[in-house]
Amino acid sequence: MIDPMTFLAILAMAGVTYLTRIGGYVMLKNRALSRRATAVMEAAPGCVLISVIAPDFVSRNPADLAALAITLLAATRLSMLPTVVIGVASAGLSRWLIG
């Protein structure tokens, strides 16, 4: 059984995540974004992905480096969603296989 405080923490994190996701839509629902603002909004997911995988650039773990190479290769060929899925899967698989 899960600890009630852990469950509460997970629910709180899910709520905050949901509020940050929907907050932008609520605040900007009746506004037209400029080209520059639209470009910033479209670039944000890539920036988040880079911040997640950047620590692997300095890793000495072969599994992390293999996953990083696979993710970078996928990023040059595919759109964001398949790249994220491939990156997560390759990290899990390489850590399971290599350690």
C-alpha positions in Angstrom: 0.0 0.0 0.0 1.2 3.5 -0.8 1.9 5.9 2.0 -0.8 8.5 2.3 1.7 11.4 2.3 3.4 10.1 -0.8 0.0 9.8 -2.5 -0.9 13.3 -1.4 2.4 14.6 -2.8 1.8 12.9 -6.1 -1.7 14.4 -6.3 -0.3 17.9 -5.5 2.4 17.6 -8.2 -0.2 16.4 -10.7 -2.5 19.4 -9.8 0.3 21.9 -10.1 1.4 20.4 -13.4 -2.2 20.6 -14.7 -2.6 24.2 -13.6 0.6 25.3 -15.3 -0.4 23.5 -18.5 -3.9 25.0 -18.6 -2.9 28.4 -17.2 -1.4 29.6 -20.5 -4.6 28.7 -22.4 -6.8 30.5 -19.8 -4.7 33.7 -19.8 -4.2 33.9 -23.5 -7.6 32.6 -24.8 -8.7 35.9 -26.2 -5.4 37.2 -27.4 -3.6 36.9 -30.6 0.1 36.1 -30.3 2.7 37.8 -32.3 5.0 35.8 -34.6 7.8 36.2 -32.1 5.7 35.0 -29.2 4.5 32.0 -31.2 8.0 31.1 -32.1 9.0 31.2 -28.4 6.0 29.0 -27.5 6.9 26.5 -30.2 10.6 26.3 -29.1 9.8 25.7 -25.4 9.3 21.9 -25.6 12.7 21.6 -27.2 14.3 23.6 -24.5 12.7 21.4 -21.9 14.0 18.2 -23.7 17.5 19.6 -23.8 17.5 20.5 -20.1 16.5 16.9 -19.3 19.1 15.2 -21.5 21.9 17.8 -21.0 23.4 16.1 -17.8 24.0 13.0 -19.9 26.5 15.0 -22.0 28.9 14.9 -19.0 28.1 11.4 -17.9 30.7 8.6 -17.9 28.0 5.9 -17.7 28.0 4.0 -21.0 24.2 3.4 -20.8 23.5 7.1 -20.6 25.9 7.9 -23.4 24.3 5.3 -25.6 20.8 6.6 -24.9 22.1 10.2 -25.6 23.5 9.1 -29.0 20.2 7.4 -29.9 18.1 10.4 -28.8 20.3 12.8 -30.7 20.0 10.7 -33.9 16.3 10.5 -33.5 16.1 14.3 -33.0 17.8 14.9 -36.4 15.2 12.7 -38.2 11.9 12.8 -36.3 9.6 15.3 -34.7 9.4 16.0 -30.9 7.0 13.3 -29.7 8.7 10.3 -31.4 12.1 11.7 -30.3 11.0 11.9 -26.6 9.5 8.3 -26.8 12.7 6.9 -28.4 14.9 8.8 -25.9 13.0 7.5 -22.9 12.8 3.9 -24.3 16.5 3.9 -25.2 17.5 5.2 -21.8 15.5 2.5 -20.0 16.6 -0.3 -22.4 20.3 0.7 -22.3 20.3 1.0 -18.5 18.7 -2.4 -18.3 21.2 -4.0 -20.7 24.4 -2.1 -19.9 23.7 -1.1 -16.4 
